[in-house]
Amino acid sequence: MIRVSQLTKRYGAVLAVDNISFDIEKGGIVGFLGPNGAGKTSTIRILTCYHPATSGSVHIAGLDVFKDSVEVRRRIGYLPESTPLYPEMRVREYLQFRGKLRGLTHDERVSAIKRASDRCWLGEFINRPIGQLSKGMKQRVGLADAIMHSPEVLILDEPTVGLDPTQIRETRNLIEELGREHTVLLSSHILHEVEQVCTRTIIIANGKIVASGSPKELREKFSAQGKIVAELRGPIDDVGKSIRALKGVTGVESSSDQGWVKVTVEMQPESDVREDIFKLASAKGWSLREIRRDGATLEDFFIKVTAQQRLKSA
């Protein structure tokens, strides 16, 4: 559904997107993640026909975004992070205007506005001026606009910005529902949200794709590097030094609270020093309150791979 090949984007001497390639199959929800300045927004703007690329190619639904941009725009729905709206228009007027721009007939517009406004919980606000709406409500109007013409591809850039916790949950449920009908590319800084709704994740840093896979695969890849959390009662310096000396340990962070020392132990891939820590505590006469392998999160993996890419580029 989306095919990106050797895509590069330069702004003068600045290389924003560096020869990236990825494919997204039809259906499902793909998270597109990256720190500020990673090239994420530039890539999205190229996919949505807002910016030309310096080189490379992009195809959406088999159409070249550079040669068939008008037709591509008919196939996609785009919600930018800062939704461009006309504050003097009422919500219904705005959606009617957008429907006309997309070539929908009067009957098609009536049906599409009803469907989109119901899905985005805009019913009681449909006749209210957009300028009187909260930021979260404006975000809903932008989402309704993006889905109104039932596009094959939805590109959502920070769709939950400005929403309250209840609205975030409702929007997440809506995105999951949309993923059954559309191909969804979701950009978000809320990694917990991405973990919950995305079937695949693409991470970009310094203009390059640094990781790709399901959230579960990326967590497991990070977990394989090994991390143990333990709480012991003993002298903090002795605890840290003794654990650091164990075979397979690559790093130890420790903190003390009311006599208990909490240590986070990083290990070599496939190592597991829990039994060694237990034996060490027994030999030293330290009480052991907890010991466990720490489950990695997508956020852990994201921070690690983007930090590694910054070091490589430094």
N, C-alpha and C positions, 0 to 999 in steps of 0.2 A: 504493500500500500504506500509506504514511504521508502524511497531509496536515495541515499546520499552517498556520493562517490567522489573522493579526493577533493572535498570542498575546502576552499581557502578564501579568507576575507581579510583584506588589508585596508587600513585607514591611514594613508600616507606611509610613514615608516613603521607604523604599529601593526603587528601581525595578530589579529584578533582570533581568527580561526585557522588552524594549521593542518591542512590536508587530512581532514577527517572523513571517515566512511562508516555508515551503519545502515542496516535495513530494519524496517518495522513491518511485520506481517499484518494482514487484515484482522481487525478485532483485538480486544484487550486494551489494557492501559499500560503505557510505558512512562516511567518517571525519567525526566531529563534534569540532571542535577549538576551544580557547579557553584563554586564560590564567586563572589563579585569579581568581575573582570575576567572570567574564565572563557568567555566566548559563547556562552549559552544564549544570551539575548540576541547577539548577532546571528547565530544559527537560526533561531526562531524567526527572526525578521526576514531572512532569506527564504525559509520554507513558506512563509505567508505572503511572499511576493512584495514585501515592503522595501527590501534592499536587494540590489544585485550582488552576485558573488564576484570575487576577483578571478577565480578559476574553479573548475570542478563542475559537477552536475547534480541536480536534484530532480527527482520524479515523484509525483504524488498521483496515485490512481493511474499510473502509466503515462501521465502528462508531464512534459518538461516545464518547470516553473518559470524558465526564462523565455521560452518560445510560446507557451500557451498559458500565460499568467491569468488572463481573463477567465478561462475555463477552470483553471486550478482554483481560483477564488470562489467559484460556484461550488466547488467540492469540499471546501474547508469552512469551519467555524473557528473564529479566533477571539479569544478573550485576553487582551493585554493586561499587564499588571495595573496600569493606570487607565481605567476604562474611559475612552473619549465619548462624552455624552453632551447633549444640548440641554443645559439647565432650564431654559425657558419652555421646553416642550413637556407635555404630559407624557407619562410612560406609554400609554396606548398610541399617542401620536408618533412618538419616536419609533416604536416597533412597526407601525404602519409605514412610516418613512423608510425604514430599513428594508421592509418587505418589498416595497416598490422598487428600491434600488436593486434588489435581487430578482426582479422580474416576476414576482408572484402576482397572480390575479387577485381580484377583490375577495372572492370566496376563499382562495388559498390563504390570503392574509388573515382573514377572520379566523379560520381554523387554526393556522399556525400560531397566532397571537394567543388564542385561548389555550392551546396545548403548552406553549412555552411558559406562559405566565402561571399556569397551574403547577407546572413542574418546578418553577423557581419561586413559588409562594408569593406571587405578586398581586393576587386577586384584589385585596383591599387597597392596594396602592396604584392600581392600573390607571386611575384618572387623576393622580396627583402630579404636580409639576416635579420634574426630576431634581431641580435645584433645592427642593424642600426635603429630599431624601437623605438619610444617613449614608456614610461611606459604604457600609455593608449592604444597604438596600440598592445603592447604585451598582455594586458588584453583581447583585442578582439581575438587575436590568441588563447589564453587559452579558451575563451568562444566557439570559433568555434570548438576546439578540444572536448569540453565537449558535444556539441550537434551533432557532426558529425555522430554518430552511432544511432541517434534517440532513446536515452534511455528512459525507462519508468519513471525514477526518475532523477531529476536534483538537485544537491546540490551545491549552489553557495555561496561562502564565500567572502563577500565584492566585488561584481562584478563590482562596479563603481569606485573603487579606481584608482586614476590617470587619470580619464577621465575629459574632459572639460564639461561645462554646456550643450552644445549641444549634446555631446556624452552620457552624463548621461541621458538626456531625451530620446534619441534614444534607449539606452540600457534598460531603464525602459519600453518603448513601446514593445521592443523585449521580455522582461521577461513576460509582460502581455500576449503577443501572445503565448509564450511557455507554459504558464499556462493553455491554452486551449487544449494543446496536451500532456503535461507531468505533473507529480506531482513535484512541485518545492519547495524545502526547501531553503529559502533565509536568509542568515545571513548578517546583515548590522548594522553599527553604525549610519547611516543616517535615523533617525526615521521618518522624513517626507516622505522619499522614501518608507519605509515600510507601512506607512499609505495609500499611494496612490496605491500600487500594491498588497498588501497581503489581502487575505480573512480571515486569522486567524493568531494570533500571540501567540507564546509561549515565556515566559520570564523566564530565569534561573539566579539565583544569589546564590553564595556560594554553588554551586553544586546541588541546589534544584530548582524544578519548583515552581515559586512563583505566576504565573498568566498565564491564557490561555483564549483566546476568540478572537472575531473579534476586530479590532482596535476601531470600534464604541462602542462595548460593554465595552471595557476597559476605553475609554474616559468617557462614561456615568457613569460607576462605580466610577470614580474619581470625576466627576462633582457632583454626589449625595452628596458628602461631603461638598459642598457649598463653593463658593468664589465669593465675590462681589468687583467690582472696582468702586470707586467714586472719583470725584474731587470737592473740596469745597474751598471757600475762607474764611479762618479763621486762628486763631493761631494754629500752628501745634501741640503743646503739648495738647491744649484743645480739638482739633478735635480727636486726637488719644485716649485720655483718655475717652472722652464722648462716642465714638463709641465702645470702648472696654467694656464699662459698659452695653451695650445693651444685652438683653436676647438672648441667642443662639450664641453669638459671642465667638469664641475660640482663635482668634489671629488677630492682626492688624499690618500691616506694612505701614509706611507713609513716604512720601518725599515731599519736597517743591520746587516749581519752579515759580518764579515771583509772589509770593503771593498766588498761588494756591497749595492746599495740595492734593496730590494723595494718597488715602488709598486703600490698598488691604485687604479685610476682609475675614477671614476664619470663617466658621460657623459649627455648629453641623449638622449631616446628616438631610436632608429634611428641614432645616431652611431657611428662606428668610427674611433678615432684610432690604430690600430696602425701604419699606414703613416707617420703624422706622427711617432710616437714613434721609429720606425726612422730616419727622416730626421734627427730631432733628435739622436739618438745619434751618427749618422755625422758630422753637422756639429760636434758638441762633442768628438768623439774618444772617446766613452764606449764601452766594450765592452758588448754586449747579449747576455746569456746566455739569456733567455727572454722571450717575449711571447705572450700568449694571451688569448682571451675567456674569462672565468670563467663556468662553468656554474652557474646558480642552483639552489638546492635548495628544497624545500618549507619548510624551516626559515627560509631567507632571506625568503621571501615572507610567512610567518607573522609573523615579527618585525616586518617593515616595516608590514604592514597593521594589526596590533594597536597598534603605536606611533602610527601616524597617527590611529587612532580615539581613543587616549588624549589626543592633542593637541587633537582636535576637541571632546572633552568637558571639557577643562580650563577 
